[in-house]
Amino acid sequence: MYQTLNKEPDIEKPVSSFLNKTEGELSKRALYELFLLSAFIFTMSALLIQFLMNLQTAILLRHYSISFTYSLFSVNFTSVSGAKWIPLRIYIVYGIVALELFFTGIILLLFKIKNWKVKLVFTWLAFLMIHTLPLGMLAGIYFYDGFGIAYTWLFQNIIVRVLITLAVLLIAIYFRPYWIFRFLKTANSKEYLNDELSREKYIRYCFILPWCLGAGIVSAFALPHLTWVWFVFIFGLGIVVLPIFSKTIPFHEILIYKSEKKIFAFRYPLLYFIMAAATGVIWLISLIRIFF
């Protein structure tokens, strides 16, 4: 009786819950800012990876005295270029890049980072780098370009390439819950992890929707160069990003470090201008071609 009479009425919880949904991390504005930030990180990460792949390819072609035309996101050359293509040279120029990115992505996952924004950058980079190999194999079935050149020389039988690629893609799909967990670890608040609905919402705004927007933006960079392999890579990520084969949202104890809750320090008009200007400048520079 004493406990009943002296128990304070629980009137704070509903109010607090309401405020959290309208003004906290789960508010529409916070989710929109999260989506915008993650989409920008995805886009810039994809462009960075393509730039690094092209740069290494260009350096190797230059080393072997092979003439080519270089731009930020494409390398074009003719088969008759003053040098004899031998299998080992093909594997080095077009095969080793994907393997380097694959293992670099694995290494990035080993870093323990407290800042959630930096963690989000590393997670997107690792995700893209690791899937460069399996999706490069997928593109190699249809296009004789990039990693597909080395893949075709290594396995000249199309049936063998298809079977190997299907096996690798099944492994990639199997690991989707792992990537969901990795992106949940980038959350800056426990509000995103309280229940399954909150976790699903976080994955939608941090992982799925950013890929949708980013894939469209990256396509604008690939289209002028007709790099169809890049299209296969960007849109092929959908087999892992989209909940097609697996809808599981894993639940594990996740440590949330204290960090700045505010996502953007700029007002929206200035923010839009900076992002659009940076993307536009990179797109214009990518149209410049240099002959070597």
GIVENZI-V973305 format. One line per field, one symbol per residue. ss: DSSP state (A for helix, B for strand, O for the rest). Layout:
# GIVENZI-V973305
ss=???
This chain:
# GIVENZI-V973305
ss=OAAAAAOOOOOAAAAAAAAAAAAOOOOAAAAAAAAAAAAAAAAAAAAAAAAAAAAAAAAAAAAOOOOOBBBOOBBBOOOOOOOOOOAAAAAAAAAAAAAAAAAAAAAAOOOOOOOAAAAAAAAAAAAAAAAAAAAAAAAAAAOOOOAAAAAAAAOOOAAAAAAAAAAAAAAAAAOAAAAAAAAAOOOOOAAAAOOAAAAAAAAAAAAAAAAAAAAAAAAAAAAOOOOAAAAAAAAAOAAAAOOOOOOOOOOOOOOOOOOOOOOOOOOAAAAAAAAAAAAAAAAAAAOOOBBO
